Amino acid sequence: MRVGVAADHGGFDLKGQLVERLKASGYEVVDFGAHELVSDDDYPDFIVPMARAVARGEVDRGLAICGSGVGACVAANKVPGVRAALITDAFSAHQGVEDDDMSVICLGGRVTGFALAWDLVQTFLNARFKHAERFRRRLNKVLELEKREKT
């Protein structure tokens, strides 16, 4: 599985730890930056290119990290075709994929420790969309909304 990762200064350290663990676990990691710690960088500069890669199918899933995870989530969700959520618990990490076909997990580098973050990322990456009729119906409504709102 190809995993896109991106973080600003607030998620820089956590991203580095997660990239190392992902690679050691056999994932192919595409790192969209930041590649150096710059305290006044801007999360959209890294999150949006990663989210676009998810939307285009260039990576299978995405991991977006900023200080709280909120800005990363807002930015990722502006890219059509991406479904991103700020995740702080294991249930949401798998349920977001299984029921809502979530494609990007967002984490807060200043509020989520590495051990929890790694558990959440593993849970997210191991989850699969269920394709049940009710989930497809709901997802289709979201996709229709996205199409209408682009104009």
Buried (B, 14 or more C-beta within 10 A) or exposed (E): EBBBBBBBBBBBBBBBBBBEBBEEEEBEBBBBBBEEEEEEBBBBBBBBBBBBBBBEEEBBBBBBBBBBBBBBBBBBBEBEEBBBBBBBEBEBBBBBBBBBBBBBBBBBBBBBEBEBBBEBBBBBBEBEBBEEEEBEEBBEEEBEEBEEEEE
